[in-house]
Amino acid sequence: MSSQDLDGKLILVTGASRGIGRAVAIAAAQAGAELIITGRTMGALEETDDAIKSAGSKATIVELDMADTPAIPRLASAIQGRWGHLDGLVANAGMIGPLTPVSHHEESVWNNTIMINLTAQWHLIKAMEPLLLQSDAGRAILVSSGAASNPRAFWGAYAASKAGLEALGICWAAETEQTNLRVNMINPGATATLMRASAFPGEDPSTIPAPEDIAPAFVTLLSPACTSHGKVVAAREMLGL
């Protein structure tokens, strides 16, 4: 089986309304997958849905704010009722928040960053694991960041949340070693997204990869042919970018 073959697979991508999530959803559709796409903006999700249809596949749109954690098990229940399983999860939704010295963080900013980037991801894992285990080749990708292993000044909350996410993913992988589920973390590297532009406003986006350039790394990790497990994968290195 090709490392880019997702024919007939059901893949959930969070934060699919723009940027990396949108590009990964479209790339998965091009590889044959059916998508469940979530995000906070229906209009943008509908645009992603149009692109998925143009790729010859179909998607189910779910308006979801990751801060609404009770909605996550409701989504899992709906997936169970309609499909009975889930073949792939791309936990992409996240936030950077204001960049400021650690001692200057407002409590709300700290709490929101940890909630979206770490706590909500635990809720997602908890809700979706039973569905992934129902697949003969469940695949999960947690989207991390270079800030997890290379933190820098003013990135305290974001770096801490992503370091926590990587640790959580490694623990989850160890717990599922003897199953058909493969769990990996991916560091996209510098990618031309609106989120990155908010953190690096002076950067020329043409000098770094676009989301579409790194999406194939996600598709490879989602494929039944993928044997990687419990790894933190650098997308750009994987693709030679």
N, C-alpha and C positions, 0 to 999 in steps of 0.2 A: 504493500500500500504506500502511496506517495505521502511524503511528509506535509503535503498541502491538500490532502484529500479529506474533506469533511462531508462527503455525500451522505445525506439523510440524517445528519447529526442535529441535535437541538442544542443551541448555544444561547446562554443568557449573558448579555453585556450590560453592565451598569454604566451610567454616564455616557450614553451613546448618542447624545444629541449633538456633540461637536468633538473636535480634536481627535485624540487617540481612540476614544471609545467608538466614535462614528467610523473612523477608518478601519478599525478592527472588525466592526460589525459588517461593513461592506466587503472586506476581504474574506471574511468567513462565508458570506453569502456567495461570493464568486467561487469559493471552494466547495459549494454545494450544501452548506448548512441552512437550516431554518433558524431564525433568530427570535429571541425575546429581548427587546431593547427597552431600557429604562432611562429616565432623566426627569428633570423638573420642568422642562419647557416643551409643551406639546407641539408647537409649531415646528421647532427644530427636530423633534423626533419624527414628525411626519415627513420632513425632508430626508432624513436618514432612511425612512421606510420607502420613499420613492426611489432612492438610490439602490436599495436592496431589491426592489421589484425590477429595476432596470438590469440588475445583475442576474435576473432569472430566478430569484428565490422569493421568500415571503417572510414577514415579521409580524409579531404581536407587540403592540405598543403599550407600555405601562408607565403612566405618570407616577414617579416615585421620588420623594425627597428622602435621602438616606438618614436624615435626622428623625424621620418618622419610623422608628424601629418596630412598632407593632405592625406596620404595613408589610414588613419583610416576611414573617411567617405566613401572613395572608397570601402573599404572592406565591410562596412555596406550596401552600395548600391548593391554590388555583392551578399551578403547574402539575401537581400530583393528580388533581381531578381530571385534567384535560389530556395529559400525556403519560403520566405515571412514572416519569423519569426525567433526568437532565443529563445530557452528554458533556456539556462544557459550561464553565463559569469563568467570566472575565470580570474580576472585581476592580473596575477601573475608576469609578466615581471617587473624587477626592477634592481637596481644597488646599490652597497655600495659606491664605489669610495674610494679614499685615505682617511685614518683616520689621522686627523691632528687637531691641535688646531683651534678653530673657527676663530681666528684672522689671522691664517696662510693660510686659504683656498685661493687657486687661484680662480679668478672669474669664469674661465671656468669650474672648478670642481663644484663649487656651482651651477652654471647655469645648468650644465648637470644633476646633481643629482636631482634638483628640477624639471627639465624638464621631466626626465624619470619617476620619482617616484610620481609626483603630477600632473604637467600640462598635460602630455600625458594621464594620467588616466582620467582627466576631459574630454579630447577629446574623449576617449573611451566611457565614460558614455554618453556623448552628442550624439554620433553616434549610440550607441547600444540600448539606452533606448526605442526608438520607436519599435524596433524589439522584445525586451523583453516584451513589453506591448501587443504585438500581440499573445504571448503565453498564454495559460490558466493557467500556473503556472510558470511564469518567475522567475528565481533565479539568483542573482548576488553576487559574492564574491570578495571583495577587499582584497588583501594580505598585511597585515600590519606587524608589528614587535613589540617585547617587548620594543624596543628603543623608540617607540612613547610615552609610558607612564612612562618609566624608562630610560631616557636619561643618557648618561655617557660621560666622558671626551673623546674628539677626534671624537665623533660621531655626531657632530653638524648638518651637512648638511643632513645626512641620517635620524637622529632622527626628525629633523624639517619636512622633506618631509613626513615621515610616520605619524607624528602627524597631519599634514595637511590632509593627505589622510583619516585618521580616522574621522576627523571633516567633511570632504567632504562627506564621506559615511553616517554619521549620518544625515546630512542635506538631502541627497538624499533619505534616508529611510523615513524621516518625510514627504517629498513631495510625496511619493508614497504609503503612508499608506493605502489609500482607493482603491488601485489597486490590481491586482493579482501578482504583483512583490514583491518579498521579497529580501531585501538587507542586507547583513551582512559583517562584517570585520573579518578576521581570523588572529590570531597570531600563526604561526606555532611552535614557540619556537625553541630551539636549535635543528637544523637538520643537518645531515651530507651531506652538499652540497659543491660544489666547491666555491660558494660565501662565505659560512661561513669559509671554510678553508683559504681563502685569508685574512680574518679578524682575525682568531685564528689559525695561522700556527702550533702552538705547541700542538693543541688539538688532542686527539686520537678519530677519528670518530666512532670507535666501541663503545664508551661510551655514545653516544647520538643516538636518533632515526634516522633511515634512512627515506628518502622521502616516501618510500612505507609504512612505519609505520603510517604516519600521513595522508596519502591520504584518508582513509575512512571518516575522519571528513569533508573533502570537499564534498565527495559524499553525505553524509547526508544532508549538507546544500544545495546541488543542487536538492535534491529530492522534488517532489511535496508534499510529506508528511511533509516537513519542514515548521514550522510556525514561527520560529525565525525571527525577523525583527529589524534592526537598532542596532544589538548587536556586540560587539567586543568579539569574541569567541576564547578561548585558546584551540588550537587543542589537545595538550597533556593532558590537564585536561578533555576535552570532551571524550577522548579515554582511560583515566586512565593510561597514560604512565608516 
